[in-house]
Amino acid sequence: MPLAGKGMLLTSMNIDAADEADFNRWYDREHLEERVAIEGFLEARRYVAHAANPKYLSLYSTATLDVLDSPAYRARLANPTDWSRQTMARFKDMLRVVARITISNGTGRGAALGLVRLRPTAGNAGAWRDALQEKLAPQDRDGIISMHLLESEPELSGATAGIPAVRNEGARDWFVLIDGTHVNAVSAVIAERFTGPAAAPFPLPISVGTYCLMWDLAKSDIARG
């Protein structure tokens, strides 16, 4: 399974241009390492939009879903650094989703990422999950490395103290991740499998977007450092 662990925290946000340099400095010099250092966190990846909104996206992999409700993680949320508190207060259009990784096919991660947001209901979740087992198959598609499904956990998703996310926004949505070597390959799969005639049985997604990898950080990187 190419994604590490069984749990994932997905966050995305916009930031005013005047605050962007400090926002990126905070992520790159403090926040990612602080999060990956928490017990049970395995790695983190940062992305910037190629054609997507919000502009910035981060993915944090955890050994289990329970890590994202653990005392260690909750303690960090409750005691942010001053830099974190100031930066998080400037987030705009914030989405914070805690999710289970229920499908993960392929090998490795790509420099480009497709993000497809779906909104199932209790009545169609099983059928959608079965259909996605087939849709999320990289097969021999040039430029596609791996494909994954994140299923949100409503009780854990949404705002936390100091993070101005909308509590229920995305709390029951599913997120498809498509890892590829370049944006064109990822965009082609989104168009073919999720927004074109072959998208059935799914309605049009809530949103789709493509992102470029900025950098990633694994627990072993911190240990070496």
LINCOR-V564073 format. One line per field, one symbol per residue. ss: DSSP state (@ for helix, = for strand, . for the rest). psi: psi as a letter, one per 20 degrees, with the letter a starting at -180 (. if undefined). A space follows every 50 residues. Layout:
BEGIN
ss->???
psi->???
END
This chain:
BEGIN
ss->......========..@@@@@@@@@@@@@@@@@@@@....========== =....=======..@@@@@.@@@@@@@@...@@@@@@@...========= ======.....=======......@@@@@@@@@@@........======= ==.......=..=..........=======..@@@@@@@@@@@@@.@@@. ......============@@@@@@.
psi->phppaiqpppqqrrqqhhigghghggghiggghgghiqpipgrqqpqqpg nrprhqpqpopqgrhhhjkqhgghhghimqrgggggghiiqqlppoppqq ohpoqaoaqriqppoppqnrrhhjgghggghhhghlohckppipgrqqpp oqohhiraqrpiolqpgiojhjrqpppoprhqhhgghghghgihiahjhq jqrqqhqqrqqppgrqpqhhhggh.
END
